Amino acid sequence: MDAFTMVIVACVSGEPNCTAAHVSELAFTTVEACEARIDDITAAMTKEFGKREGFKGRQVSYDVSCMDRSQLKQKFGIAQADT
C-alpha cells in the first residue's frame, strides 16, 4: 500500500506569485482517494483566500496532482520524510 500526496499550486488573479502546498492524509492510499478530496481542499483554500485583505472576489486557479512517493521524488526531489 503506497501513500499519495496531493500537490497544489494556487494562483490568485493579479498576484505576481502563486502559492504551492502539499497535502498528505492517511486516507490517500490510492490515487482515487486523493483525487476524491480535491474539491473539498481547493474549496477550503478558496475560502481562506477570500478572507485575506484585497483577495475577496478575485479568481483563483489551481493546478492539482496526486502523486506517489516515487513520482514526488522524480518530479520535485521530495523524499518520503518531507511529506
Beta strands, then each sheet from edge to edge (+ up, - down):
strand 1: 4-12
strand 2: 19-24
strand 3: 60-68
sheet 1: 2+ 1- 3+
end
